[in-house]
């Protein structure tokens, strides 16, 4: 039976397959697990704590769970005190930019990168410089050259925002040699790496690559983790782990001093959920479901995309990044796709340099039947657009 989404942060158009929306399908959201956990959080002896401000770094129970899972799965020895609860990766990125940059600093981003992160960075008085990626992830040689150029112009290269594992939107992961090269560059130049690691749990082939933070615990890496994809985005809950000096700067944030934990109720609920021991089985089920969705979309694209289109099968995450034939742009394709009742996210939204030859397709929201139909519609739209050139 075809799964029909019943709610989303955006308005779904009737009769469309909306590949633009990178969010979990409603049938995969753990309503029962969260309901039961909320009941336990509100019936425990310390239930009032879930409705209080909470401590600045967040409930110790949750931070202990995060530290233990990180140690078990990644070999990175963390204590609860090394973890700072966040309101999800968007809030965490905004906090990092506020606390660790000053006006005129240079912030580097990948081209392409997560489009909404570009909006968060734009809210801060920093200069943004794009650095290209390829099938092995960020081109670190290009980043090194960009750092040299920034310094030559008298600017301070301060921060790199990167998604090295199951990249959004490109789906690639940073190659092992480049991970080592990037960490060495960050140490040498005192460049803070903000590692957005939101998709680590959603791996469909083998194991997720080691996090930058785990490869070199003393390097200037601020890792952003989140329960948005592994549980539910509406929880608005994530975490930050970083070396002590950077973590202490973030812990002194004025918003935390004023309001305490940024997601106290959600943090207590998820701590109760983790206490119950159901998280591992839930994530394992998600991996199976999303892998099937990825394969359904990829199969339809292989069958229906015209010659000249290219994409790689991602080993994790939510997205397939399609590159169009050289003569066609995503902007020109979009109105044709609308007539075929299929939506996508044009690549120019993800690129600081405005690249318009690619598009992002999310496979997370729909079941296999809708994904296959969407792939067929997209192929027909591209074929029509090429004929019209």
C-alpha positions in Angstrom: 0.0 0.0 0.0 1.3 3.5 -0.8 2.2 5.6 2.2 0.7 9.0 2.0 2.3 11.7 4.2 -0.2 13.3 6.5 1.8 16.2 8.0 5.0 18.1 7.3 6.5 21.5 8.0 5.8 22.5 4.4 2.5 22.3 2.6 2.4 19.2 0.4 0.6 19.7 -2.9 -2.1 17.2 -3.7 -1.1 14.9 -6.5 2.6 15.9 -6.4 5.7 13.9 -5.4 7.7 16.4 -3.4 11.3 15.5 -3.5 12.3 18.8 -2.0 11.4 18.0 1.6 14.2 16.3 3.5 12.3 15.1 6.5 11.2 11.7 8.0 8.1 10.1 6.7 5.2 10.2 9.3 4.9 6.4 9.5 8.6 6.3 10.7 8.2 8.8 13.5 8.2 6.9 16.9 5.0 8.2 18.3 4.5 5.4 20.7 8.1 5.4 22.0 8.0 9.2 22.6 4.5 9.0 24.3 5.6 6.3 26.6 8.9 8.1 27.4 7.0 11.3 28.1 4.8 9.4 30.5 7.8 8.0 32.4 9.5 11.4 32.5 6.4 13.0 34.0 5.7 10.2 36.5 9.2 9.8 37.9 10.1 11.0 41.4 11.9 14.0 39.8 9.1 14.7 37.3 9.0 18.5 38.0 12.5 18.7 36.6 11.2 18.1 33.1 9.2 21.3 33.4 11.9 23.4 35.0 14.6 25.5 33.4 17.2 22.8 33.8 20.9 23.1 34.1 22.8 25.0 31.4 24.4 22.0 29.7 21.2 19.9 29.9 20.1 16.9 32.0 23.1 14.8 33.1 21.1 11.6 32.4 20.9 12.4 28.7 24.4 13.6 28.4 25.6 10.4 30.1 23.7 8.3 27.5 25.1 10.4 24.6 28.7 10.0 26.0 28.2 6.3 26.5 26.9 5.7 22.9 29.7 7.7 21.5 32.3 5.7 23.4 30.7 2.4 22.4 30.2 3.2 18.7 33.1 5.5 18.0 35.8 4.8 20.5 35.8 8.5 21.6 36.0 8.7 25.4 33.5 11.3 26.5 32.1 12.0 29.9 28.7 13.7 30.6 30.6 16.9 31.2 32.0 16.9 27.7 28.5 17.2 26.2 26.3 20.2 25.8 22.6 19.7 25.0 21.4 21.8 22.0 18.0 22.6 20.5 19.0 20.7 17.3 21.8 21.4 14.9 20.3 24.6 13.5 20.3 26.2 17.0 23.7 24.8 17.7 25.2 26.3 14.6 23.7 29.7 15.4 25.2 29.4 18.9 28.6 28.4 17.6 28.7 31.3 15.2 27.6 33.8 17.9 30.1 32.5 20.5 33.2 31.7 18.4 33.2 34.4 15.6 33.5 38.1 15.5 32.5 40.6 12.7 34.6 40.3 9.6 35.8 36.7 10.2 35.9 34.3 7.3 33.6 31.3 7.4 34.2 28.6 4.8 31.4 26.4 3.5 31.3 23.6 1.0 29.8 24.1 -2.4 27.2 22.7 -2.3 26.2 22.7 1.3 23.1 22.5 3.4 21.0 25.4 2.1 19.4 26.4 5.4 22.8 26.5 7.1 23.7 29.3 4.6 20.8 31.3 6.0 21.9 30.8 9.5 25.5 31.9 8.6 24.0 34.9 6.8 22.4 36.1 10.0 25.9 36.8 11.4 28.4 39.5 10.3 30.9 37.2 8.8 32.3 36.8 5.3 31.3 33.5 3.6 33.7 31.7 1.2 32.7 28.6 -0.8 35.0 25.7 -1.3 34.3 23.0 -3.9 33.6 19.3 -3.2 33.9 16.3 -5.5 33.1 12.6 -5.2 35.6 12.3 -2.2 34.1 15.2 -0.3 35.6 18.6 0.5 38.7 19.4 -1.6 41.1 20.2 1.2 43.7 21.6 -1.1 41.2 24.2 -2.3 40.3 25.0 1.3 44.0 25.5 2.1 44.4 27.9 -0.8 41.2 29.8 0.3 42.7 30.2 3.8 46.0 31.6 2.3 44.0 34.1 0.2 41.9 35.2 3.2 45.1 35.8 5.3 46.7 37.7 2.4 43.8 40.1 2.3 44.1 40.7 6.0 41.0 38.6 7.1 40.8 36.1 9.9 40.0 32.6 8.6 38.0 31.4 11.6 35.6 28.6 10.9 34.7 25.8 8.4 31.1 24.5 8.4 31.2 20.9 6.9 29.1 17.8 6.6 31.8 15.2 6.1 29.6 12.1 6.6 26.6 11.4 4.3 26.7 15.0 3.0 23.5 17.1 2.5 22.9 17.5 -0.4 25.6 15.6 -2.3 25.4 12.3 -0.4 29.2 11.8 -0.4 31.5 11.2 2.6 34.9 12.8 3.1 37.7 10.4 2.1 40.0 9.1 4.9 43.1 10.8 3.6 41.3 14.1 3.3 40.0 13.8 6.9 43.6 13.6 8.1 44.6 16.4 5.9 41.7 18.6 7.1 42.5 18.0 10.7 46.2 18.9 10.2 45.2 22.1 8.4 42.8 23.0 11.2 45.4 22.6 13.9 48.0 24.5 11.9 45.8 27.5 11.1 43.7 27.4 14.3 40.6 27.0 12.1 37.6 25.8 14.0 35.8 22.9 12.2 32.1 22.7 12.8 31.3 19.1 12.0 27.5 18.6 11.2 27.1 14.9 12.0 23.3 14.6 11.9 23.2 11.6 9.6 25.7 9.3 11.4 23.1 6.9 12.7 21.6 6.4 9.2 24.1 4.3 7.4 23.0 1.7 4.8 26.3 0.2 3.7 29.0 -0.9 6.0 29.9 1.4 8.9 29.8 5.2 9.0 33.3 6.8 8.5 34.9 7.9 11.7 33.9 11.4 12.8 36.6 14.1 12.6 36.0 14.7 16.3 36.8 11.1 17.1 39.9 10.9 14.8 41.6 13.7 16.7 39.9 14.6 20.0 42.3 17.6 20.7 41.8 19.2 17.2 39.6 22.3 17.1 36.5 20.4 16.1 33.0 21.3 17.3 30.7 18.3 16.5 27.0 18.9 16.2 24.8 15.8 16.8 21.0 15.6 16.6 18.0 13.3 17.3 16.1 15.0 14.4 16.7 12.2 11.9 17.1 9.3 14.3 14.0 10.1 16.4 12.0 13.1 15.3 12.7 16.7 14.2 9.9 18.1 16.3 11.8 17.2 19.5 14.2 20.1 18.6 17.0 18.2 20.4 20.7 17.6 19.7 24.0 18.0 21.4 27.5 19.6 21.0 30.8 17.9 21.9 34.1 19.7 21.6 37.5 20.0 23.2 37.5 21.6 26.6 38.5 25.1 25.5 35.9 25.4 22.9 33.2 23.6 25.0 33.8 26.1 27.8 33.3 29.1 25.5 30.0 27.6 24.3 28.9 26.7 27.8 29.3 30.4 28.8 26.7 31.5 26.2 24.4 34.2 27.5 21.2 32.5 26.3 22.1 29.5 28.5 22.8 31.7 31.4 19.3 33.2 31.0 17.2 30.2 30.2 19.0 27.1 31.2 18.8 24.0 29.0 17.5 25.0 25.6 15.3 21.9 25.2 14.7 20.8 28.8 11.4 18.9 28.4 12.5 17.1 25.2 15.8 16.3 26.8 14.1 14.6 29.8 11.8 12.7 27.5 14.6 11.4 25.3 16.6 10.5 28.4 13.7 8.3 29.5 13.4 6.8 26.0 17.1 5.9 26.1 16.8 4.5 29.6 14.1 2.1 28.2 16.7 0.6 25.8 14.5 0.9 22.7 16.6 3.4 20.7 19.0 0.9 19.1 16.2 -1.3 17.7 14.4 1.8 16.5 17.4 3.1 14.6 18.1 -0.4 13.1 14.5 -0.4 11.8 15.0 3.1 10.3 18.1 1.9 8.5 16.2 -0.9 6.8 13.3 1.4 5.9 15.4 4.2 4.5 17.7 1.9 2.6 14.6 0.5 0.9 13.4 4.0 0.0 16.8 5.0 -1.3 16.9 1.9 -3.5 13.4 2.5 -4.8 14.3 6.0 -5.9 17.7 5.0 -7.3 16.1 2.2 -9.3 13.6 4.5 -10.8 16.2 7.1 -11.7 18.4 4.4 -13.4 15.4 3.4 -15.4 14.0 6.8 -16.4 16.7 9.5 -16.4 17.8 10.4 -19.9 21.4 10.0 -21.0 23.8 12.6 -19.6 22.3 12.7 -16.1 24.5 11.5 -13.3 24.1 10.5 -9.7 25.9 8.4 -7.1 24.2 6.0 -4.6 24.7 7.5 -1.1 25.8 5.1 1.7 23.7 7.0 4.2 21.6 10.0 4.8 18.4 11.2 3.1 19.5 12.5 -0.4 20.4 11.7 -3.9 22.2 14.5 -5.8 21.5 14.5 -9.6 23.7 16.3 -12.1 21.9 17.3 -15.3 23.2 17.2 -18.8 25.4 20.2 -19.6 22.9 21.9 -21.8 20.1 21.9 -19.1 19.8 24.0 -15.9 17.7 23.1 -12.8 16.0 26.5 -13.2 14.9 25.7 -16.7 13.8 22.2 -15.6 11.7 23.4 -12.6 8.6 24.6 -14.5 8.6 21.5 -16.7 8.8 19.3 -13.6 5.9 21.2 -12.1 3.7 20.3 -15.1 4.7 16.7 -14.5 3.7 17.1 -10.8 7.1 16.5 -9.3 9.0 18.9 -7.1 12.7 19.1 -6.3 15.3 21.4 -4.7 17.4 23.2 -7.3 21.1 23.0 -6.7 21.6 26.8 -6.7 19.9 26.9 -3.3 22.8 24.9 -1.9 25.7 26.7 -3.5 27.3 30.0 -2.4 28.4 30.4 -6.0 24.9 29.8 -7.5 25.6 26.5 -9.4 22.5 25.6 -11.3 23.3 22.3 -12.9 22.2 19.9 -10.1 19.2 19.1 -8.0 18.6 17.4 -4.7 16.1 14.6 -4.3 15.0 13.5 -0.8 13.9 9.9 -0.4 13.0 10.1 3.3 9.4 11.3 3.1 7.6 8.8 0.9 7.2 5.0 0.5 8.6 3.0 -2.3 5.6 3.3 -4.7 5.5 7.1 -4.6 9.3 7.3 -5.0 9.2 5.1 -8.0 6.5 7.2 -9.5 8.3 10.4 -8.7 11.5 9.1 -10.4 9.4 8.2 -13.5 7.9 11.7 -13.6 11.2 13.4 -13.1 12.7 11.4 -16.0 9.9 12.4 -18.3 10.2 16.1 -17.3 14.0 16.1 -18.0 13.4 14.4 -21.4 10.8 17.0 -22.3 13.0 19.9 -21.1 15.9 18.6 -23.3 13.6 18.3 -26.3 12.6 22.0 -25.8 16.1 23.3 -25.9 
